[in-house]
Amino acid sequence: MINRFVDRASEYLSRRKGLPVIIGVGLVIVNYFVQFFGGVPVIGFFATTDLLLHLGIVIGLLGILLGDAL
């Protein structure tokens, strides 16, 4: 089951190599705007922990590595 998922994911990403990088950049940009709404309870969590920033950087770097490997 996991093997099929990995095969389908690698085929999908091999045709769209820049997609994870674009998603990572988008998350970093969203994190910038989240900083302005730090007083809202749920958004405040994202603002104080910079979760979207870190997630965007990790996804972007993994996208670069996967794009080179595929």
Buried (B, 14 or more C-beta within 10 A) or exposed (E): EEEEEEEEEEEEBEEEBEBBBEBBBBBBEBBEEBBEEEEEEEBEEBBEEBBBBEBBBEBBEEBBEBBEEE
